Amino acid sequence: MLAVIKTGGKQYVIAPGQKLKIEKIDVQEGDVFVFDQVLLIADSEKFEVGMPMLKDAKVEAKVIKQGRAPKLIILKYHSKTRHRKKIGHRQPFTEVEIIKVTS
């Protein structure tokens, strides 16, 4: 079973048992979260495409970890003006494991 979900402004191709990192959602570790914005479901015998979303389709996922990505260093430099600016950024994420896809 294969599905395409939309979360955090991005689309992900998922399958049961898969782990993925998505934009941070406000759910505790160990809880089950339901994605209701399902764009496509494909199985060996059927293929459903939503216009734009499928009704009654849900994807259940278990939240494994809330975390932050490694630090990115942004360095802005302008020559001849003595302008240097150093900025760091760590993007928060939620790691989930897909439990099941229902249509």
Residue pairs with C-beta under 8 A, 6 or more apart in sequence:
1 15
1 16
1 41
1 42
1 43
1 101
2 13
2 14
2 15
2 40
2 41
2 42
2 43
3 13
3 14
3 15
3 38
3 40
3 41
3 42
3 57
3 59
3 101
4 11
4 12
4 13
4 14
4 38
4 39
4 40
5 11
5 12
5 14
5 35
5 37
5 38
5 39
5 59
6 12
6 37
6 38
6 39
6 53
7 22
7 23
7 25
7 35
7 37
8 22
8 23
8 24
8 25
9 23
10 22
10 23
11 39
12 20
12 22
14 20
14 59
14 98
14 101
15 98
15 101
16 98
16 99
16 100
16 101
17 97
17 98
18 97
18 98
19 64
19 95
19 96
19 97
19 98
20 95
20 96
20 98
21 93
21 94
21 95
22 93
22 94
22 95
22 96
23 92
23 93
23 94
24 66
24 92
24 93
24 94
25 33
25 63
25 94
27 33
27 63
27 94
28 63
29 63
29 64
29 65
29 66
30 62
30 63
31 62
31 63
32 60
32 61
32 62
32 63
32 99
33 60
33 61
33 62
33 63
33 96
34 58
34 59
34 60
34 61
35 58
35 59
35 60
35 61
36 57
36 58
37 53
38 50
38 53
38 54
38 57
38 58
38 59
38 101
38 103
39 49
39 50
39 52
39 53
39 54
40 47
40 48
40 49
40 50
40 54
41 47
41 48
41 54
41 57
41 101
41 103
42 48
48 54
48 57
48 103
50 57
54 103
56 103
57 101
57 102
57 103
58 101
58 102
59 98
59 100
59 101
59 102
60 98
60 99
60 100
60 101
60 102
61 96
61 97
61 98
61 99
62 96
62 97
62 99
63 94
63 95
63 96
64 95
64 96
64 97
65 94
65 95
66 92
66 93
66 94
66 95
67 92
67 93
67 94
67 95
68 90
68 91
68 92
68 93
69 90
69 91
69 92
69 93
70 90
71 88
71 89
71 90
72 88
72 89
72 90
72 91
73 86
73 87
73 88
74 86
74 87
74 88
74 89
75 84
75 85
75 86
75 87
76 83
76 84
76 85
76 86
76 87
77 83
77 84
77 85
78 84
